[in-house]
Amino acid sequence: MKKKKVSRSVRIKVAFLILLIPVAVTVFTIAAILWTSIEKSDVIRKSASTLLSIQDRQTGTVIPEEFIPIYIAAGEEYGIPWTLLAAHHRIETRFSTMSTDVSPAGAEGPMQFMPCTFVGWGYPGCKDLGKGDIPDKDKTNPDIIKKYGGYGVDANGDGIADPFDIEDAIFSAANYLSKSGAADGDIEKAIFHYNHSETYVEDVLWYFNEFEEQRKQSGQQAKK
């Protein structure tokens, strides 16, 4: 009787293991498919990109004090929020801390102006992205800029409108943003004119809202 019981027990265990094999194979197959899908999925890359973007944003929320008086003066001159200028400056050159202030596309200075936008698209040879072939003597000449409808500004009154000079650059950006809709309250439109990219608009708006909140809190603390 004992031998029969042992034999029956072994048969039951074997049968149970045989039944588990298809289940194990199925589970393994599903796991392999899911892992392959995850490896190739853009979702993870996009999530990682979003996390990096958030981290990057959090590292640049302090406005350098030396620039604030220039932002304020330019904002008042052209009727736009000075915090919008701070947001653009942060996005364009990380508050002038980039290793170079000339982009691969040819944008120049702290606020990254394309030469043809700074001098004016009416200038001979201005086309495509606007890098142009403009001599420095023309690029910084207020009279030439006025003639060709550019946005360059001589903010410090030295007779030169220099896209590499911090004051001239910020006032020029204020001029451009103002005429692009910011003076009328259309902030998003103005930002999009500055750089035709939805991502760029989102990034600048994020900093603009952050700096606006800081400005309001600073004003409230000053009243206490």
C-alpha positions in Angstrom: 0.0 0.0 0.0 2.8 2.4 0.8 4.5 1.8 -2.6 1.2 2.6 -4.4 0.8 5.8 -2.5 4.3 6.9 -3.3 3.9 6.0 -6.9 0.6 7.9 -7.1 2.2 11.0 -5.5 5.1 11.0 -8.0 2.7 10.8 -10.9 0.7 13.8 -9.5 3.8 15.9 -9.1 5.0 15.0 -12.7 1.6 15.9 -14.1 1.6 19.2 -12.2 5.1 20.1 -13.6 4.0 19.2 -17.1 1.0 21.6 -16.7 3.3 24.4 -15.5 5.6 24.2 -18.5 3.2 25.9 -21.0 2.4 28.6 -18.3 6.1 29.3 -17.8 6.7 29.5 -21.5 3.8 31.9 -21.9 4.9 34.1 -19.1 8.5 34.2 -20.5 7.3 35.0 -24.0 5.1 37.9 -22.7 7.9 39.2 -20.6 10.3 39.1 -23.5 7.8 41.0 -25.7 7.2 43.6 -23.1 10.9 44.1 -22.5 11.6 44.5 -26.2 8.8 47.0 -26.5 10.0 49.0 -23.5 13.5 49.1 -24.9 12.3 50.5 -28.2 9.6 52.7 -26.8 9.9 56.5 -27.0 7.9 56.8 -23.8 11.0 56.1 -21.6 13.1 58.5 -23.6 10.5 61.2 -23.5 10.1 60.6 -19.7 13.8 60.9 -19.2 13.9 64.0 -21.3 11.1 65.5 -19.3 12.9 64.8 -16.0 16.1 66.3 -17.4 14.2 69.4 -18.6 12.7 69.8 -15.2 16.1 69.4 -13.5 17.6 71.9 -15.9 14.9 74.4 -15.3 15.3 74.2 -11.5 19.0 75.1 -11.8 18.4 78.5 -13.4 15.7 80.2 -11.4 17.9 82.8 -9.8 18.2 86.0 -11.8 21.7 87.6 -11.5 21.2 90.9 -9.8 23.5 92.8 -12.1 21.1 92.3 -15.0 17.9 93.3 -13.2 18.3 97.1 -13.6 18.9 96.7 -17.3 15.8 94.4 -17.7 13.7 96.9 -15.8 14.9 99.9 -17.8 14.4 98.1 -21.1 11.0 96.8 -20.1 9.8 100.3 -19.1 11.2 101.8 -22.3 9.2 99.3 -24.5 6.2 98.6 -22.4 6.8 94.9 -21.7 7.4 92.9 -18.5 11.0 92.9 -17.5 10.7 89.4 -16.4 10.1 88.4 -20.0 13.5 89.7 -20.9 15.1 87.7 -18.0 13.3 84.6 -19.3 14.7 85.1 -22.8 18.2 85.8 -21.5 18.1 82.6 -19.4 17.0 80.5 -22.3 19.3 82.0 -24.9 22.6 82.1 -23.1 22.0 81.0 -19.5 22.4 84.6 -18.4 25.5 85.1 -20.5 27.3 82.1 -19.0 27.6 80.0 -22.2 31.1 79.2 -23.5 30.3 81.0 -26.7 27.9 83.8 -27.7 27.7 82.8 -31.3 25.5 79.9 -32.2 26.1 77.4 -35.1 23.3 79.1 -37.0 24.9 82.5 -36.6 22.9 84.0 -33.8 25.0 86.5 -31.8 25.3 88.0 -28.4 23.6 87.6 -25.0 20.2 87.6 -26.6 21.1 85.6 -29.7 20.1 87.9 -32.5 20.4 86.8 -36.1 22.4 89.6 -37.9 19.6 90.3 -40.4 17.0 90.6 -37.6 19.3 93.0 -35.7 20.2 95.1 -38.8 17.1 94.6 -40.8 15.9 92.1 -43.4 16.0 94.8 -46.0 19.8 94.8 -45.9 21.3 93.4 -49.2 21.9 89.7 -49.0 19.6 89.0 -46.0 17.7 85.7 -46.6 17.2 82.2 -45.3 17.9 82.1 -41.6 19.3 85.6 -41.5 23.0 85.1 -41.0 23.7 87.5 -43.9 27.1 88.9 -44.8 27.1 92.2 -42.9 30.3 94.0 -42.1 30.7 95.0 -38.4 30.7 98.7 -39.3 27.1 98.3 -40.7 25.9 95.8 -38.2 26.5 98.2 -35.3 25.6 101.4 -37.1 22.2 102.9 -35.8 21.7 104.8 -39.0 22.0 101.6 -41.1 19.8 99.7 -38.7 17.1 102.4 -39.0 17.4 102.5 -42.8 16.8 98.7 -43.1 14.2 98.3 -40.4 16.3 96.4 -37.9 15.7 96.0 -34.1 19.2 96.8 -32.9 19.3 99.6 -30.3 22.1 101.8 -29.0 21.0 101.6 -25.4 24.0 103.2 -23.7 24.4 106.1 -26.1 27.9 105.3 -27.3 26.9 105.6 -30.9 27.1 101.9 -31.5 24.3 99.3 -31.5 26.2 96.2 -30.6 24.5 92.8 -30.3 27.4 91.6 -28.1 26.9 94.5 -25.6 24.6 93.4 -22.7 22.7 96.7 -22.6 22.3 97.0 -26.3 21.3 93.4 -26.6 18.6 93.5 -23.9 17.1 96.8 -25.2 17.1 95.3 -28.7 15.3 92.2 -27.5 12.8 94.5 -25.7 12.3 96.4 -28.9 11.7 93.2 -30.9 9.4 91.6 -28.3 7.4 94.8 -27.9 6.8 95.1 -31.7 6.0 91.4 -31.9 3.0 91.6 -29.6 4.4 91.7 -26.0 3.5 95.4 -25.6 -0.1 94.5 -26.4 -0.1 91.6 -23.9 0.3 88.9 -26.5 3.3 87.3 -24.8 3.1 83.9 -26.5 3.0 85.5 -29.9 6.0 87.6 -29.2 8.0 84.6 -27.9 7.1 82.6 -31.0 8.3 85.5 -33.2 11.6 85.4 -31.4 12.1 81.8 -32.1 9.6 79.7 -34.2 9.5 76.7 -31.9 6.7 75.5 -29.6 9.2 74.0 -27.3 11.0 77.4 -27.1 7.8 79.1 -26.3 7.0 76.6 -23.5 10.5 77.0 -22.0 10.5 80.8 -22.1 6.9 80.9 -20.6 8.0 78.6 -17.8 10.8 81.0 -16.8 8.6 84.0 -17.4 5.9 82.7 -15.0 8.6 81.6 -12.5 10.2 85.1 -12.5 6.9 86.8 -12.4 6.0 84.8 -9.2 9.4 85.8 -7.7 8.8 89.4 -8.6 5.4 89.4 -6.9 6.6 87.7 -3.8 9.5 90.1 -3.6 7.1 93.0 -3.8 4.9 91.6 -1.1 7.9 91.1 1.2 9.0 94.7 0.6 5.6 95.9 1.8 5.8 94.1 5.1 
